[in-house]
Amino acid sequence: MALFLILYLGFIVFIIASFWKTFEKASQPGWAAIVPFYNYYIMAKIGGVKNWWLVFIPLVNIYIIFVIMIAIAKSFGKSTGFGIGLIFLGFIFFPILGFGDATYKGPGGMDEMSEDIDAIGS
């Protein structure tokens, strides 16, 4: 029983560290990962989603979580499939964002679009 508890707590610390690093990569405070509801606000800010407060409305919150996670994936230059992975297998995909080589490109991947626009202009 004690071994299970130690492993469980280690897993929880790893997930919190993954969220923390993901927030810091997006130039947001890492401690926001452990504050309930404020972390949804920060995730929406990272993804560029304006109606984050919809997480408080039952059934609508399911839709807005999908929107926020896909927007976060796009903000880090990942695909929509990666965003779906953030929803269903967050314990695998958030460490990839936090500890991997993913870089923050701006809300919804805005920096990626501006690079394309700059390339057209020159």
Beta strands, then each sheet from edge to edge (+ up, - down):
end
